[in-house]
Amino acid sequence: MFPNNWCKWTPVALSADVPAGTVIPAWTPTGDVALWRSQSGQLSASSDRCPHRGMRLSHGFVRGEALACIYHGWSYGRDGACLRIPAHPDLQPPASINTRNQITTEREGIVWVVNEAQDEPPPSFDGYWPLRSMTFQASIAALEAAAGAKADISGLIRCTLGGETAFLLAVTKGEAETIVHVLADKNASLAQRIAISQAGEQLRRDAESADALEGAN
């Protein structure tokens, strides 16, 4: 559910959700990724499987400028190359051991990921304040119905949450699963942002209930 000029960029998280030295799971159309930020603040999106035993790297931890698997501690750099195997500290890991990394960038507080280099950058949502990311167990259609609005040409659903104007950036994950990044006007007060964020929970319940009812009919 993206306008044509979005190319293949996918919004996967908010910048605030990935502070330095942390890793979180994220989803892209080409697979799950471990989204992590090094201690120096650099973002990376590594395939969410350690090449060693298949453990999810999003369960791991960031050490300096590397992402380490929680299982046996194998570490990977921002380019995906294996840097260290703790059981063999003197071994230079072969180049064949690596994670498949995707391209990441940040724009106005939103983290975008793409599988291959693109000529166009991700879209700009200057003037909006990213509040939170949510996963709805509901389709885009159910989300639009619950929000009482359709997505516009920019890909945003403009609606009212908690009596305030909100903007929903939605990504279809499956037939009945949607990732939603909730945005507010940049001029919104703290109280207005809180109202929008809290009302997102009710929107999720409404959308999921509508989807369940549709599926039962």
C-alpha positions as CSV (number, residue, x, y, z in Angstrom):
1,M,0.0,0.0,0.0
2,F,2.4,2.7,-1.2
3,P,2.3,5.3,-3.9
4,N,4.4,4.5,-7.0
5,N,7.0,7.2,-6.1
6,W,7.9,5.3,-2.9
7,C,10.0,2.9,-5.0
8,K,10.7,-0.1,-2.7
9,W,11.5,1.7,0.6
10,T,9.7,0.3,3.6
11,P,9.2,2.2,6.9
12,V,10.1,-0.3,9.6
13,A,10.4,1.6,12.8
14,L,10.8,5.0,14.4
15,S,14.3,6.4,15.1
16,A,13.4,6.8,18.8
17,D,12.8,3.1,19.1
18,V,16.4,2.2,18.2
19,P,18.8,4.2,20.5
20,A,22.5,3.6,20.3
21,G,23.6,0.1,21.4
22,T,20.3,-1.6,20.9
23,V,18.7,-4.1,18.5
24,I,15.0,-4.7,17.7
25,P,13.2,-7.1,15.3
26,A,11.6,-5.5,12.2
27,W,9.9,-6.7,9.1
28,T,10.4,-6.0,5.4
29,P,8.8,-7.5,2.3
30,T,12.0,-9.5,1.6
31,G,12.3,-10.9,5.2
32,D,12.7,-10.3,8.9
33,V,15.6,-8.1,9.9
34,A,17.5,-7.3,13.1
35,L,17.5,-3.6,13.1
36,W,20.4,-2.3,15.2
37,R,22.2,0.9,16.0
38,S,25.9,0.8,16.9
39,Q,27.4,2.7,19.8
40,S,28.5,5.4,17.4
41,G,24.9,5.8,16.2
42,Q,25.1,4.0,12.9
43,L,22.0,2.0,11.8
44,S,22.1,-1.4,10.1
45,A,19.4,-4.0,9.1
46,S,20.9,-7.5,9.2
47,S,19.0,-10.6,8.2
48,D,17.4,-11.9,11.4
49,R,19.2,-15.3,11.4
50,C,22.7,-16.0,12.6
51,P,24.5,-18.0,9.9
52,H,25.9,-20.4,12.6
53,R,22.8,-22.0,14.1
54,G,20.0,-19.9,12.9
55,M,19.3,-18.0,16.1
56,R,17.5,-14.7,15.7
57,L,20.0,-11.9,15.8
58,S,17.3,-9.6,17.1
59,H,17.7,-11.6,20.3
60,G,21.3,-10.6,20.4
61,F,23.2,-7.6,21.7
62,V,25.3,-4.7,20.3
63,R,28.9,-4.5,21.3
64,G,30.6,-1.4,20.0
65,E,30.2,-1.4,16.2
66,A,29.1,-5.0,15.9
67,L,26.0,-7.1,16.5
68,A,26.6,-10.3,18.5
69,C,24.4,-13.4,18.5
70,I,23.2,-14.3,21.9
71,Y,23.7,-18.1,21.3
72,H,27.4,-18.5,20.7
73,G,28.5,-14.8,20.5
74,W,29.4,-14.7,16.8
75,S,29.7,-11.0,15.9
76,Y,28.9,-9.2,12.7
77,G,29.8,-5.8,11.4
78,R,27.7,-3.2,9.6
79,D,28.7,-4.7,6.3
80,G,27.4,-8.2,7.4
81,A,30.9,-9.7,7.6
82,C,31.6,-12.0,10.6
83,L,34.2,-10.3,12.8
84,R,34.6,-12.7,15.7
85,I,34.0,-16.3,16.7
86,P,34.5,-16.5,20.5
87,A,35.2,-20.2,20.5
88,H,38.1,-19.6,18.1
89,P,39.5,-16.2,19.1
90,D,42.6,-16.5,16.9
91,L,40.6,-17.4,13.8
92,Q,40.0,-14.9,11.0
93,P,36.4,-15.7,10.0
94,P,36.2,-16.6,6.3
95,A,34.4,-14.1,4.0
96,S,31.7,-16.7,3.3
97,I,30.3,-16.3,6.8
98,N,28.2,-13.2,6.7
99,T,24.7,-11.8,7.2
100,R,22.7,-10.4,4.3
101,N,22.2,-6.7,5.1
102,Q,19.7,-4.3,3.7
103,I,20.1,-0.6,3.1
104,T,18.8,1.7,5.8
105,T,18.3,5.4,6.2
106,E,16.5,7.8,8.5
107,R,14.2,10.7,7.5
108,E,12.2,12.9,9.9
109,G,12.3,10.3,12.7
110,I,11.3,7.3,10.6
111,V,13.7,4.4,9.7
112,W,13.4,3.1,6.1
113,V,14.8,-0.1,4.7
114,V,15.3,-1.2,1.1
115,N,16.8,-4.4,-0.3
116,E,18.6,-2.8,-3.3
117,A,20.1,0.7,-3.9
118,Q,17.4,3.2,-5.2
119,D,17.7,6.3,-7.3
120,E,15.1,8.0,-5.2
121,P,15.2,8.6,-1.4
122,P,12.2,7.6,0.8
123,P,9.4,10.1,1.0
124,S,9.5,13.1,3.2
125,F,7.0,13.7,5.9
126,D,8.4,17.0,7.1
127,G,5.9,18.7,9.4
128,Y,4.9,15.4,11.1
129,W,6.0,14.1,14.5
130,P,6.4,10.3,14.7
131,L,4.7,9.0,17.9
132,R,4.7,5.2,17.9
133,S,4.6,2.0,15.8
134,M,1.9,-0.6,16.3
135,T,1.0,-4.0,14.8
136,F,-2.6,-4.5,14.0
137,Q,-3.9,-8.1,13.5
138,A,-6.2,-6.6,10.8
139,S,-6.2,-5.8,7.1
140,I,-5.6,-2.4,5.6
141,A,-9.3,-2.4,4.7
142,A,-10.3,-3.0,8.3
143,L,-7.9,-0.2,9.4
144,E,-9.3,2.3,7.0
145,A,-12.9,1.3,8.0
146,A,-12.1,1.8,11.7
147,A,-10.3,5.1,11.0
148,G,-13.1,6.3,8.8
149,A,-10.7,7.4,6.1
150,K,-8.7,6.2,3.1
151,A,-5.1,6.6,2.4
152,D,-4.2,9.7,0.3
153,I,-1.7,9.9,-2.6
154,S,1.1,10.3,-0.1
155,G,0.3,7.0,1.6
156,L,-1.0,8.5,4.8
157,I,-4.4,7.9,6.4
158,R,-5.6,11.2,7.9
159,C,-8.1,10.5,10.8
160,T,-9.1,11.7,14.2
161,L,-7.8,10.0,17.3
162,G,-8.6,11.1,20.8
163,G,-10.2,14.2,19.3
164,E,-7.0,15.2,17.6
165,T,-5.8,14.9,14.0
166,A,-3.5,12.0,13.4
167,F,-1.8,10.4,10.4
168,L,-1.3,6.7,9.9
169,L,1.5,5.3,7.8
170,A,0.5,1.7,7.1
171,V,2.4,-1.2,5.8
172,T,0.7,-4.5,4.8
173,K,2.5,-7.4,6.4
174,G,-0.1,-10.1,5.5
175,E,-3.7,-10.5,4.6
176,A,-4.7,-9.8,8.2
177,E,-1.7,-8.0,9.6
178,T,-0.7,-4.4,9.3
179,I,2.2,-2.4,10.7
180,V,1.1,1.2,11.5
181,H,3.4,4.1,12.3
182,V,1.3,6.8,14.0
183,L,2.3,10.5,13.3
184,A,1.0,13.8,14.6
185,D,1.2,17.3,13.4
186,K,4.6,18.8,14.4
187,N,2.8,21.7,16.1
188,A,0.7,19.3,18.3
189,S,1.2,19.8,22.0
190,L,2.4,17.1,24.3
191,A,-1.1,16.6,25.6
192,Q,-2.4,16.2,22.0
193,R,0.3,13.7,21.2
194,I,-0.5,11.6,24.3
195,A,-4.2,11.7,23.4
196,I,-3.4,10.4,19.9
197,S,-1.0,7.7,21.1
198,Q,-3.5,6.4,23.6
199,A,-6.4,6.5,21.2
200,G,-4.4,4.3,18.9
201,E,-5.1,1.4,21.2
202,Q,-8.8,1.8,20.7
203,L,-8.3,2.1,16.9
204,R,-6.4,-1.2,17.0
205,R,-9.2,-2.9,18.9
206,D,-11.8,-1.5,16.5
207,A,-9.9,-2.6,13.4
208,E,-9.2,-6.1,14.8
209,S,-12.8,-6.6,15.8
210,A,-14.0,-5.5,12.4
211,D,-11.6,-7.9,10.7
212,A,-12.7,-10.8,12.9
213,L,-16.4,-10.0,12.2
214,E,-15.7,-9.9,8.5
215,G,-13.9,-13.2,8.6
216,A,-16.8,-14.8,10.5
217,N,-19.3,-13.8,7.8
